[in-house]
Amino acid sequence: MLDLNDLQVFERVAALHGFSEAARALGLPKSNVSRSVARLEGALGARLFHRSTRDVTLTAAGLALRDRARDIIARAGEALDYVGSLAHGPRGSIKVNSGIGFGLNVLGPELPAFLKQYPEVDVTLDLESRSADLVGEAIDVAVRLGPLQDSSLITVRLGAMRRYLCAGRSYVERRGTPSTVGELKDHDVIEMPGSDGRPRPWVFTREGKEAQVALHPRVTVNEALTIHRLVLGGAGLGIVSGYLCAAGIADGSLVRLLPEWSLPSVEVRLVFPSRRELSPAVRAFAEFLKGISRPGELWQNDSSGIESL
């Protein structure tokens, strides 16, 4: 009989490439981690790791087990959570990954209501600017904005997030307010670089007509929160997501420019590591995000696909 706890310890050693690293992640003494792996190797009759003073690598047997262990552990956790949810509602732990800006400005304000609604669900928020490895980092669900680089991921579309062209109050008092799309070329612009590192044109639409503006940014920055802060500080014009600029537009510290023109919205998606049945806690979190709605600030809901997972 295999001990599921030993399998979980093995999975962490394999994922983190070391016994010491796994011990720290699990909050266990290193000796306990070594004994768990030794018990598992004894039960299987196979060596799982090549060990040296500098490195820990998987054997062929270890590689085969690693690819299956994650799914076994996940399914066992889902089964326990599901059985517990029959009597008590969603329960257990979920790990959620998102960008820093979305975490600060959406998950931060909204999550307390989720925790109150589901008192037996614990949440680990993993916020970072890069796209995380959902399987390798044991992430249950991630929030992604914009186009996805990996088309093999399992996704559900939440909707489309609005964006607005804005300037700080101090900037328009100093430089004036552009009244046409063509006048934007005469202003200082703050923008993200494209995938090729070069500036991307701004594309506006109005009544079915499209207008493009070639940019020569005064400031180029690859992070949306910083663009918002620079615009707010009066450094130039910038396109800002609704969840970042709504409060500033409301209190007058930001000015929405060319309101008769629209900018392309940004796709908002939930991303899951596999098509296996979602645990009740993950499903509850997905449904909670589906219900978030702050008009003009977040997204136009379009998330019927959650029910199909």
Number of C-alpha atoms within 10 A of each C-alpha: 6 12 11 14 12 19 21 19 24 28 23 23 26 23 17 17 16 17 24 17 15 22 20 12 13 15 10 13 13 16 11 14 22 18 13 19 22 17 15 23 19 12 12 13 9 14 16 23 22 12 13 8 5 6 11 16 16 18 15 14 14 21 15 12 18 21 12 12 18 20 14 16 16 15 16 13 14 20 15 13 21 20 14 15 17 11 8 12 17 24 23 20 17 18 17 22 25 23 20 18 20 21 20 15 13 16 17 12 10 15 16 11 10 16 14 10 13 17 12 16 21 14 17 12 16 16 18 14 12 9 15 17 12 19 14 14 14 17 20 22 24 24 22 21 16 12 11 14 8 7 8 9 15 15 23 21 19 26 21 19 21 21 23 25 22 25 30 25 21 18 21 18 10 9 13 11 18 15 11 11 16 12 11 17 14 10 18 19 20 24 25 19 16 11 8 7 10 12 16 17 14 17 15 18 14 12 8 6 8 12 13 12 15 13 18 18 20 13 17 16 14 13 15 21 17 13 23 23 15 19 27 23 16 20 19 24 29 25 23 23 25 21 20 22 24 20 13 17 17 11 9 11 17 25 25 21 20 16 13 10 18 17 17 14 17 17 18 24 22 23 21 21 18 17 11 12 13 19 24 22 25 24 17 19 22 21 16 15 20 19 12 15 12 12 12 15 18 21 24 19 17 14 19 13 11 16 10 8 14
